[in-house]
Amino acid sequence: MKEVSISTENITLGQLLKLAGVIDTGGAVKSFLNENEVLVNGIPENRRGKKLYHDDEVIIKGIGNFKVVSNFTN
């Protein structure tokens, strides 16, 4: 499982895909989510704006598993 570090409280699914190197541009998110099976914490997800928090897990069938790691503190 690849860890994706963020310095904020949360990140959107679209931002995670870009940070993880799964897609090249933000414009590719919508079509990517329509063409690939993505699970967030075991639940199918296709909303690019879905907010992800520390310890959330994203599984993309055929591509990989990712875990959000946040070093955000109040």
C-alpha positions in Angstrom: 0.0 0.0 0.0 1.4 3.4 -1.0 1.0 6.2 1.5 0.0 9.6 0.2 1.1 12.3 2.6 -0.9 15.5 3.0 -0.4 18.6 5.1 -4.1 19.5 5.4 -7.0 18.0 7.3 -8.4 16.4 4.2 -8.0 16.0 0.4 -10.4 15.3 -2.4 -10.3 12.0 -4.3 -9.4 13.9 -7.4 -6.4 15.6 -5.7 -5.3 12.2 -4.3 -5.3 10.6 -7.7 -3.1 13.4 -9.0 -0.7 13.4 -6.0 -0.4 9.6 -6.3 0.6 9.9 -10.0 -2.4 7.9 -11.1 -3.6 10.7 -13.4 -1.6 13.6 -15.0 -4.2 16.4 -14.8 -7.2 17.4 -12.8 -9.3 17.4 -16.0 -8.7 13.6 -16.4 -10.4 12.8 -13.0 -14.0 12.5 -14.2 -13.3 10.2 -17.1 -10.9 8.1 -14.9 -13.5 7.6 -12.3 -16.1 6.6 -14.9 -13.7 4.0 -16.4 -12.1 2.5 -13.3 -13.5 0.8 -10.2 -12.4 2.9 -7.2 -13.2 1.9 -3.5 -12.8 4.3 -0.6 -12.7 2.4 2.7 -14.3 -0.6 0.8 -17.2 1.4 -0.6 -17.4 2.1 -4.4 -16.8 5.8 -5.1 -17.0 7.9 -8.3 -17.2 11.5 -6.9 -14.0 13.4 -7.6 -14.9 15.8 -4.7 -15.2 13.0 -2.1 -13.2 14.2 0.9 -10.6 11.9 2.3 -9.1 12.0 5.7 -6.1 10.5 7.6 -6.1 6.7 7.4 -8.7 6.6 4.6 -7.8 3.8 2.1 -8.4 4.0 -1.6 -8.2 0.9 -3.8 -8.1 1.2 -7.5 -8.7 -2.1 -9.2 -5.7 -3.0 -11.4 -3.7 0.1 -10.3 -3.0 -0.1 -6.6 -3.9 0.7 -3.0 -3.3 4.1 -1.4 -3.6 5.3 2.2 -4.0 9.0 3.2 -1.5 10.1 5.8 -2.0 13.5 7.3 0.4 15.5 9.4 -2.1 18.2 9.9 -2.4 19.6 13.5 -4.8 22.2 14.8 
